[in-house]
Amino acid sequence: MRDRRRDVPRKAASALFFRLLAPRLVFATCLGAALLSSTTHARAEEPVLQTEQSDIAKLSPAGPHRILVMDADYPHAKDGRVYVVDADAGKLLGMVQAAYNGNMVQAPDGRFFSVAETVWSRGNRGDRADLLATYDPSTLTISNDEVLPGRALVTPKANDLAISADGGRIYVYDMIPSNAVHVVSTATHMIETNVDIPGCALIYPWGPAGFSSLCADGGLSNVTLSAGGAPKVTHTPSFFAPDRDPVFENSPSVATDGSALFIAYSGLVYPAKLGANSTIGTPFSIQETAGMKRASDASAPFETTWRPGGWQLAAYHKATGHLYVLMHKGTFWTHKEPGTEVWEIDVTARKLVRRISLPAPSAMIGVTQDASPLLFTTNETGDFFILDAATGKLRRKMDRLGTSLVFTLAPGQ
């Protein structure tokens, strides 16, 4: 039989243990309830998350000092960019992508800008696509993406891609299978016509329905586009000697009235009036406007003097008739050298207005077309300099904007 006397100590010990443990159990239970109540209360106070709403920021309407600057091979010949720059503030407002060696134009009224570019289905190979992307300047979104028959995939020049004076046509220069210009309607985004220009290159637009091209014989071809009809092509006599004193391809022109200033390597300037039958005026020497003797051509290539040079080497301010040219000291075949000075020339009077020393040698120059114009230059590292055209003084500097900059005109130019 079980000895019940042995259970008495065990029961006493259990009762004692319970009396000692009970307060702790009550405390833990109360603490747990408090924590649960606190957690529930905290969760009840958490804000209800709203569904994220997407939007697109808009730029304010562009003024005469908002410009487009293309970095043609950023970074390191891999891709390009088009920057929207507020030149008054020296501020980058936005950016769109542009493939390597792209080109850009801007509508005269600023309602759009277009970028011509070339891509491949496998990056650096595969099926090739030549494209003309049109952008809304307020949102920097693509409004149309046109497939082109082709385009000249060459180092970007201002005249590889051009736009008519009224913004109704975009001209795309091509070299395959032969020299030609594709005419694109900006209203329908369709190819209107393809114009063969054998032996000629690039595009200098005039008026709403015409353009001229430089030819290998030293003359111009002039293309008039009729509504729904075949283009009419005329040619001028040779006015420069391509083998002895060629002209710079990036010579400035104005689409609204067809005025152009073709600058030769020696420093001769050929004023031209572009049209269905373009005319060339009497040339003048940049050096002679400064009281110097006329510079030599390739017949005396080792003469050292002040000469024009660079890539986008000149800019023209239409209202004042002033030409801004990058100048350097060198021999005849130094036409790619950056300018250390800008020479401002009154084209009508054929006189030097001033010589502006640059903060750094520049291969590029641009000018706005308003009554208080700004000048733009760059350097080999891609710094972007903004100068007051009236004084030649530096107003802003944007560090390392790009490595290979090309400027385009502001709206209304």
C-alpha positions in Angstrom: 0.0 0.0 0.0 1.0 3.6 -0.7 2.4 5.6 2.2 0.3 8.8 2.2 2.6 10.4 4.7 5.3 10.7 2.1 3.0 12.9 -0.1 2.6 15.6 2.5 6.0 17.3 2.0 5.6 17.1 -1.8 2.2 18.9 -1.6 3.6 21.5 0.8 6.5 22.1 -1.6 4.2 22.5 -4.6 2.0 24.9 -2.7 5.1 26.9 -1.7 6.4 26.9 -5.3 3.0 28.2 -6.6 2.8 30.9 -4.0 6.3 32.1 -5.1 5.6 31.9 -8.8 2.1 33.3 -9.0 3.1 37.0 -8.7 5.5 36.5 -11.6 2.9 34.8 -13.7 0.4 37.6 -13.0 3.0 40.2 -13.9 4.0 38.5 -17.1 0.3 38.1 -18.1 -0.3 41.8 -17.4 2.9 42.8 -19.3 1.9 40.7 -22.3 -1.6 42.2 -22.3 -0.1 45.7 -22.1 2.3 45.0 -25.0 -0.4 43.5 -27.1 -2.6 46.5 -26.4 0.3 48.9 -27.2 1.1 47.1 -30.4 -2.5 47.1 -31.5 -2.8 50.8 -30.7 0.4 51.6 -32.6 -0.8 49.7 -35.6 -4.1 51.5 -35.5 -2.2 54.9 -35.7 0.0 53.9 -38.7 -0.9 56.0 -41.8 -2.6 54.4 -44.7 -0.1 54.4 -47.6 -1.4 56.0 -50.8 -0.9 54.6 -54.2 2.1 56.2 -55.9 1.1 58.6 -58.6 3.4 59.1 -61.7 3.8 62.5 -63.3 6.1 64.3 -65.8 7.8 67.5 -64.9 7.5 70.3 -67.5 10.0 72.9 -68.4 8.9 76.5 -68.6 8.6 78.1 -72.1 12.0 78.5 -73.7 13.6 81.9 -74.1 16.4 83.0 -76.4 19.1 81.9 -74.0 17.9 78.3 -73.7 20.1 76.2 -76.0 20.6 72.6 -77.0 24.2 71.3 -76.6 25.0 67.9 -78.0 27.8 65.7 -76.6 28.4 63.6 -79.6 30.4 60.7 -78.2 29.7 60.6 -74.5 31.2 58.6 -72.8 34.3 57.7 -74.9 32.7 57.1 -78.3 30.0 54.9 -76.9 26.9 57.0 -76.7 25.7 60.6 -77.0 23.5 63.1 -75.1 21.6 66.2 -75.9 21.6 68.7 -73.1 19.0 71.4 -72.5 21.0 74.4 -71.0 19.8 77.6 -69.4 22.7 79.8 -70.4 21.7 82.7 -68.2 22.0 80.6 -65.1 24.6 78.2 -66.4 22.3 75.4 -65.4 21.5 72.0 -67.0 17.7 71.7 -67.3 17.4 68.3 -68.8 18.9 65.6 -71.1 17.8 63.2 -73.8 19.8 60.3 -75.2 21.3 60.4 -78.7 23.2 57.5 -80.2 26.9 57.9 -81.1 27.5 60.5 -83.9 23.9 61.8 -83.8 22.7 65.1 -85.2 20.1 67.5 -83.9 17.9 70.4 -85.2 15.4 72.6 -83.5 12.2 74.1 -84.9 12.5 77.9 -85.5 9.5 78.5 -83.2 10.8 76.1 -80.6 7.8 73.7 -80.7 10.0 70.6 -81.1 13.5 69.4 -81.7 14.6 66.3 -83.6 17.6 64.0 -83.2 18.9 61.8 -86.0 20.7 58.7 -84.8 21.8 55.2 -85.8 21.5 52.0 -83.7 22.0 48.2 -84.2 19.9 45.4 -83.0 22.9 43.8 -81.2 24.5 46.8 -79.9 27.5 47.2 -82.2 26.3 44.9 -85.0 23.2 43.3 -86.4 20.3 45.0 -88.2 20.9 48.7 -88.6 18.2 51.3 -88.0 18.4 55.0 -88.9 16.0 57.0 -86.9 14.6 60.5 -86.5 13.2 61.1 -83.0 11.1 64.2 -82.4 10.9 65.5 -78.9 8.5 67.7 -77.0 10.7 70.5 -75.6 8.6 71.0 -72.4 8.6 67.3 -71.3 11.6 65.9 -73.3 9.4 63.0 -74.3 9.4 61.5 -77.8 6.4 62.5 -79.8 7.4 60.7 -83.0 10.0 58.1 -83.9 10.5 58.0 -87.7 12.5 55.3 -89.5 14.8 56.8 -92.1 16.0 55.3 -95.4 19.5 56.1 -94.2 21.7 58.9 -92.9 25.4 59.8 -93.2 27.0 58.2 -90.1 30.0 60.6 -89.9 31.5 62.9 -87.4 28.7 65.3 -86.4 28.5 68.5 -88.5 25.9 71.2 -88.1 24.9 70.7 -91.8 24.5 66.9 -91.7 20.9 67.6 -90.5 19.0 70.8 -91.2 15.5 72.3 -91.0 13.6 74.6 -93.3 12.9 78.2 -92.4 9.3 77.5 -91.4 10.1 74.2 -89.7 8.0 72.3 -92.2 10.7 70.1 -93.5 13.8 68.3 -92.1 16.6 67.5 -94.4 18.7 64.4 -93.7 22.1 64.0 -95.5 22.9 60.5 -96.7 25.9 58.9 -98.5 24.6 55.3 -99.2 24.4 54.2 -102.0 25.2 57.7 -103.2 25.1 61.3 -102.0 21.5 62.2 -101.4 19.1 64.2 -99.1 16.0 62.7 -97.6 13.2 65.3 -97.2 11.0 64.6 -94.2 7.6 66.4 -93.6 7.3 67.5 -90.0 3.5 67.5 -90.4 3.1 63.9 -91.6 6.5 62.5 -90.4 6.8 60.9 -93.8 9.5 61.0 -96.4 8.4 63.5 -99.1 11.2 62.8 -101.5 14.8 61.8 -101.9 17.0 64.1 -103.8 20.2 62.8 -105.4 23.1 65.3 -105.2 26.1 63.5 -106.9 29.4 65.1 -106.2 27.9 67.3 -103.5 27.4 67.2 -99.7 25.7 68.6 -96.7 22.7 70.9 -96.4 22.4 74.7 -96.2 18.6 75.4 -96.1 17.0 78.5 -97.5 13.3 79.4 -97.3 10.5 76.9 -96.7 11.3 74.7 -99.7 14.9 74.7 -100.8 18.5 74.0 -99.8 22.0 74.1 -101.3 25.0 71.7 -101.0 28.7 72.2 -101.4 30.2 70.4 -104.4 33.6 68.9 -105.2 34.2 71.3 -108.1 34.1 74.3 -105.7 30.5 75.3 -106.5 27.0 74.8 -105.1 24.1 72.7 -106.1 20.7 74.3 -105.4 17.5 72.2 -104.9 14.0 73.7 -105.2 11.2 71.5 -103.8 7.9 71.9 -105.5 4.6 70.7 -104.1 4.1 67.1 -105.2 6.6 67.5 -108.1 10.1 66.5 -108.9 12.9 68.6 -107.3 14.6 71.1 -109.5 18.4 71.2 -109.3 20.7 74.0 -110.5 24.4 74.6 -110.1 26.6 77.6 -109.6 30.0 78.1 -111.2 33.0 77.3 -109.0 33.8 80.0 -106.5 36.6 78.5 -104.4 39.6 76.2 -105.2 39.0 72.9 -103.3 42.6 71.7 -103.9 44.2 75.0 -102.9 41.9 76.8 -100.4 38.8 74.7 -99.5 36.0 76.2 -97.4 35.0 74.9 -94.0 31.9 72.7 -94.1 30.6 74.3 -90.8 30.4 77.8 -92.3 27.4 79.6 -91.0 24.1 80.2 -92.9 20.7 81.6 -92.2 17.6 79.7 -93.5 15.2 82.6 -93.3 16.8 84.7 -96.0 19.4 82.3 -97.5 22.4 84.4 -96.4 25.6 82.4 -95.9 29.3 83.1 -95.2 31.6 80.4 -96.6 35.0 80.7 -94.8 38.1 79.3 -96.5 41.1 77.8 -94.7 43.2 80.8 -95.6 40.7 83.2 -94.0 38.8 84.4 -97.2 35.1 84.8 -96.6 32.7 84.3 -99.5 29.3 86.0 -98.8 26.5 84.1 -100.6 22.8 84.5 -101.2 21.4 81.0 -101.4 18.3 80.2 -103.5 17.2 78.5 -106.7 20.0 80.4 -108.4 22.5 81.1 -105.6 24.9 84.0 -106.0 28.4 84.5 -104.5 29.6 88.0 -103.6 33.2 89.3 -103.6 35.3 87.6 -101.0 37.2 89.5 -98.3 40.1 88.5 -96.0 39.6 88.1 -92.3 43.2 89.2 -91.7 42.7 92.3 -93.8 39.8 93.4 -91.7 42.4 93.6 -88.8 44.9 95.6 -90.9 47.1 92.6 -91.6 48.1 91.2 -95.0 46.0 88.5 -96.6 47.0 85.0 -95.5 48.5 82.5 -97.9 46.7 79.4 -99.3 48.2 76.0 -99.9 50.6 77.4 -102.5 52.6 78.8 -99.5 51.6 76.5 -96.7 54.4 77.4 -94.2 53.5 81.0 -93.6 52.6 81.6 -90.0 49.9 84.0 -89.3 46.4 84.3 -87.7 44.1 81.8 -89.3 40.6 80.4 -88.7 40.3 77.0 -87.3 38.3 74.5 -85.2 35.2 72.4 -85.7 32.2 74.6 -85.4 34.5 77.5 -86.0 32.1 80.4 -86.7 28.8 81.9 -85.7 26.8 84.7 -87.3 24.5 87.2 -85.5 22.0 88.1 -88.1 20.5 91.3 -86.6 23.9 93.0 -86.2 25.6 91.4 -89.2 28.5 90.4 -87.0 30.5 87.3 -87.7 32.4 85.5 -84.8 35.4 83.4 -85.9 37.8 81.3 -83.9 41.3 82.3 -84.7 44.8 80.9 -83.9 48.3 81.4 -85.0 49.5 78.7 -87.4 50.4 77.6 -90.9 48.0 76.7 -93.7 47.2 73.1 -92.7 46.3 74.0 -89.1 42.6 74.4 -89.9 41.6 72.0 -87.2 43.5 73.8 -84.4 41.2 75.4 -81.8 41.0 79.1 -81.6 42.7 81.1 -78.8 40.8 84.2 -79.8 37.4 85.1 -81.2 37.4 87.8 -83.9 34.2 89.8 -84.2 33.8 91.1 -87.7 31.3 93.6 -89.1 30.5 91.8 -92.4 28.9 94.8 -94.1 31.7 97.2 -93.2 34.3 94.4 -93.5 36.0 95.7 -90.4 37.3 94.0 -87.2 35.1 95.1 -84.3 37.1 93.4 -81.5 39.4 90.5 -80.6 38.2 88.5 -77.6 40.8 86.4 -75.7 39.3 83.1 -74.7 39.5 81.5 -71.2 40.7 78.3 -73.0 41.3 77.3 -76.6 38.1 76.3 -78.2 37.1 74.3 -81.4 33.4 75.4 -81.0 31.6 78.7 -80.9 27.9 79.7 -80.9 25.9 82.9 -80.5 22.3 83.6 -79.5 20.2 85.8 -81.8 18.6 88.2 -79.4 19.4 91.8 -78.6 21.7 90.8 -75.7 23.5 87.9 -77.3 25.6 85.3 -75.5 28.7 83.5 -76.9 29.5 79.9 -76.2 32.8 78.1 -76.4 34.3 74.9 -74.9 37.7 73.3 -74.3 39.2 69.9 -74.9 37.9 68.5 -71.6 34.3 69.6 -72.3 34.0 72.6 -70.0 31.3 74.9 -71.3 32.0 78.7 -71.3 29.3 81.4 -71.5 30.5 84.8 -72.5 28.8 88.2 -72.9 29.0 89.0 -76.6 28.9 92.7 -76.0 31.9 92.7 -73.7 33.6 89.4 -74.3 33.7 88.8 -70.6 33.1 85.3 -69.1 29.7 85.1 -67.3 29.4 81.4 -66.5 31.3 78.2 -66.7 29.8 74.7 -66.6 32.4 72.1 -65.8 32.8 69.0 -68.0 29.5 69.3 -69.7 30.7 66.9 -72.4 33.7 65.8 -74.4 32.6 66.7 -78.0 30.1 69.5 -77.9 28.0 70.8 -80.8 25.6 73.7 -80.4 22.3 74.4 -82.0 20.4 77.7 -82.3 17.9 78.8 -79.8 14.1 79.1 -80.7 13.3 81.8 -83.3 16.7 81.7 -85.0 
